[in-house]
Amino acid sequence: MSEKEVELRGQICPFPVMHIIQGVDQMRPGEILRFFVDDPLAIKSVPEELEEYADISFSIRRQGRYWEIVISREGEKDLKTGESSPVE
């Protein structure tokens, strides 16, 4: 499982949302992405944009003057190879 942090503070919508969607589209099963944003409009838009992804879960936490968005992509492990595959 890998984890990556992406700094988006100082960027205004729609750029943080675009970066988050691009990151989610490139995620592999089992990966975790952490995004740091300070634009309140991004916080309103992200949940709506992520609704279409059935294989991810996310949380949004306020951290003082910014928010942390944590996104993980689910997957199943193949017992023979140990590789993860997307949940259908």
BATOR-791291 format. One record per residue (C-alpha): residue in three letters; x, y, z. Coordinates in steps of 0.25 Angstrom, whole numbers, plus 5000, padded with zeros to 4 digits. Example, Ala and Ser with C-alpha at 12.3 -4.5 7.8 and 13.67 -1.06 7.14 Angstrom:
REM BATOR-791291
ALA504949825031SER505549965029
***
This chain:
REM BATOR-791291
MET500050005000SER500650134996GLU500250275001LYS500450414995GLU500250555000VAL499850664990GLU500050814994LEU498850894988ARG498851014998GLY498851144991GLN498151094978ILE496651134976CYS495551054969PRO495450994960PHE496950954960PRO496950874974VAL495750794969MET496350764956HIS497650714962ILE496850634972ILE496050564961GLN497350544953GLY497950474965VAL496850384967ASP496750344953GLN498250304954MET498050224967ARG498350074968PRO497549994978GLY498050004992GLU498650144990ILE498450264999LEU498450404994ARG498550525004PHE498150664999PHE498350795006VAL497450905002ASP497051035007ASP495951074997PRO494551065003LEU493951044989ALA494850924987ILE494250855000LYS492850874995SER493150824981VAL494050704984PRO492950614990GLU492050634978GLU493150604968LEU493550474976GLU492150414976GLU492350344963TYR493450264968ALA492950134974ASP494250084978ILE494850194987SER494550245001PHE494950385006SER494950475018ILE495050625019ARG495650685032ARG495850825036GLN497250855041GLY497151005045ARG497251085033TYR497250975023TRP496550845020GLU497150705019ILE496550615008VAL496850465010ILE496450374998SER496750224998ARG496450134986GLU495849994990GLY496249864984GLU496349714985LYS497549634986ASP497749514977LEU498149394986LYS499149334976THR499849464972GLY499649554984GLU499249664974SER498149754976SER496949774966PRO495849874966VAL494549834972GLU493449824962
***
